[in-house]
């Protein structure tokens, strides 16, 4: 039972801190193994967080008393940053905190939509001329399975709405901003790298180059003897 309880505590903690886990995991793993797509995902999460913070400040300025925008903080259960107004301390009872758009939903939606959109684009990518049919099928099956996993992950993201830590406005705006920025960011990366930069699956990089020749040039072969 102790093992089950520890596993449950770990899973709940990971779910609570999911935006931090996604950012730190992407940044560290990408830096340690030289995996450029994950590093770009981490950069995208930074841009997404800054955008959400800007929207929070704007809405708090325009609607300073609307409970869907700002709510009194009385618990650290829903806080993913551990700080209020830049101070490392729990929120004080009655202190107003911005909850729309939601940082949690926004970050998780950014990562999920980026992965799902990337899988869909790779799945629909035309195969290279004369590419082996079995390899094309394997690529499509892998992309489809990743797409399904991404959709399931996205459903888990929206389950956050049942925890009492989100408002309908905060969750909706967070999902729209995070998902929208993910698609725009993917398009920018795709324009810069012909599909290889945003491909966190690294499927595009492993695809055979286009061409109609059946013979593949090989480097450093011995010259033919006469």
Order of alpha helices (4+ residues) and beta strands (2+ residues): alpha-alpha-alpha-beta-beta-alpha-alpha-alpha
